[in-house]
Amino acid sequence: MKVLGIMGSPRIKGNTDLLLDEALKGAQSKGAEVEKITASNLKISPCREIYACLNDGKCPMHDDMDDVYEKLLAADVVIAATPIFFYTVSAQLMPLISRCQAFWARKYVLKNLNIPMKKGAFIAVGATKGAKLFDGPKLTISYFFKAINADYSDELLIRGVDKKGEIKDHPDYLAAAFELGKKLASD
């Protein structure tokens, strides 16, 4: 089993990064092969609405997303992790998501169902405790998962954590992330 973690935070070794690492450790403990990509380290242009993908399911733009497409196709599980900024996913993660328009075109326009089914999980950390904090991001991630043919299988949504590394003061959240990874690799 291959588990791909997508780290969407610009803050390396911050709360989102630490939680994703724990989830990947949990998956690894069940024998999964894990890989983590860090969106802020990639050069990915956002979708430019060229619409060439409607013809063949391939994006005509070539950058680091070319490798990400291959990793998404090969994964059995995709874990998307992001801090919440202004009640949405990070700016670092959004270009990657928008470029999955090519998968959407394959699946829904071209009816090419050769995108392997996989599981998807969402890890999100927000500084505030707002009741609707995760409404927008969950909708974005759910459509991202649909485009890449992933079943939205699980989530870990954490409110009220902001300072870099503050998640270490909450071992229960780190344990929950580890268990999430174990569960995803076990099902």
N, C-alpha and C positions, 0 to 999 in steps of 0.2 A: 504494500500500500504506500502510495506517495501522498504526502501532506505538504501543501504549499502555503506558507504564511506570507501575507502581504502586509508589511509594516508601513502604515500611512502617516506616521508622525514625523515632523521635522526634527524632533528632539530625540537623539540617539541616547539610549539607556534611560529614557524617561518612562513614565508609567505605562504607556501603550506598548512600548518595546519590551519592557520587563514582563508584562502580562502575556504577550505573544510568545516570548521565549519560554515561559512556563507551559503554555499550551503545547508548544512544539516538543518540549521535554516529556510531557504526558503522552503524546502520540508516539514518541520514540520509545518510551517505556513499554509500549505494546508492540514493538517491532516495526513500526512505520519508518519509512525513509522520509526525512524531513528536509525542507529547504526554506530559507527565508529570503525574501527580496525586500529591499528598503526603497520605497518609492522616491524618497528625496535624493537618493544616489543615482537615479536613472534619468536619462534625458528622453523624456516622452512629451511630444507636443500634443495638445488636446485635439480632439476631433475637429476637422475644419469643414465638415459637411460637403465634402467633394462628391460623395455618393457613388464613387466607383465600386464600393463594397457591395452595392445592390446588384452588380453584374456578376461578381464571382466570389463574394464573401471574403475578399481580401482587401486590406487597407493599402492604398497606394503610397502612403507615407512610410518611410523607413527610418527607424531610430531604435532605441532600446526596447520599444514595444515588440519588435520582431521576436526577441527572445522570450518576452513575457507570454506572447501567444502560445509558443511551444510549451512553456511551463504550465500554462492553464489547461492546455489540451492533455498533457501527460498526468496531471494531478487527479487523484481520487477524492481528495478533500482540499478545499480552499478555505483558509481562515483570513478574513479581511479585518485588520485592526486599525483603528483611527482614534485620535482625540476628536472631540466635538468642538468645532469653532463656529460660532453664530448659528448653532442648531443644525449643522450639517457636517459632512465628512471634510477632512482636511484638503487644502488646495493641492497638496502633494499627491493625494490619492485620486482626486477627481480626473486628471488627464488619463490615467490608466483606465478608469471606469469608462470614460467617454469613448476611448478608442476600442472598447469592446462592442461598439456599434457594428463592427465587422462580423462578430459572432451573431449578433442580433439579426443581421441581414442573412447570414447563412441559415439560421434557424427559422425565421419567420417569413422572409421574402423568398428565398431560394428553396425553402423546405428541405434543406440538407440536414438530416438528423445524424450526421456523422460526428457530432460533437459528443464525446462520451459523457454519460451521466455521472455526476459526482455529488458530494455533500458540500454544503457551505455553512460556515459559522461566522458570526460577527462578534468582535470584541470592540467595545467603545468605552471611552472614559471622558466624562464631562466634569468641569469644575463646579458648575451650578447644580442645584437640586430641582430645577424646574420640572413640572409635571409632564411637559411635552418635549423634554430635552432630546429624546431619541426618536420621536415620531418621523421627522424628515429623514434623518440618516437611515433608519430602518427601511423606509420606502426606497431610498436610493440603492441600498445594498440588496434589497429583495429583487429589484429589477436588474441589477448587475448580475446577481446569481441566476436569474432566469435566462439572461443572455448567454452566459457561459454554461448553461444546462446543469446548474447546481440546485439541489433541493436545499432550501433554507432550513437547516437541521437544528441549529442551536445558536445561542447567543449568551454573551456575558456583558451586561450593561452596568457601568459603575458611575454613580453620581458623587459629587462632592470631593473629588480628588484632583489636585491641580499641580502643586509644586513638584519639580523634578525629583523622582524617586520616592515621593510620598506614599506610593503604593506599598512600599516595604513596611510601612506602619500598619498595614492591613493584611496580615498573613492569610486571613480567610479568603481574600480576593485572589491572592496568588495560588492558594490551594484550589480554588474554584477553577482557575485557568488551567492548572495541571489536570484536573479531573475532566474538564472539557476536552482537552487533547486526548486523554485516555479513551473517553467515550467515543469520540469521532473515529479513532483508530480501531475500536473494538466492534462497532456496529457492522 
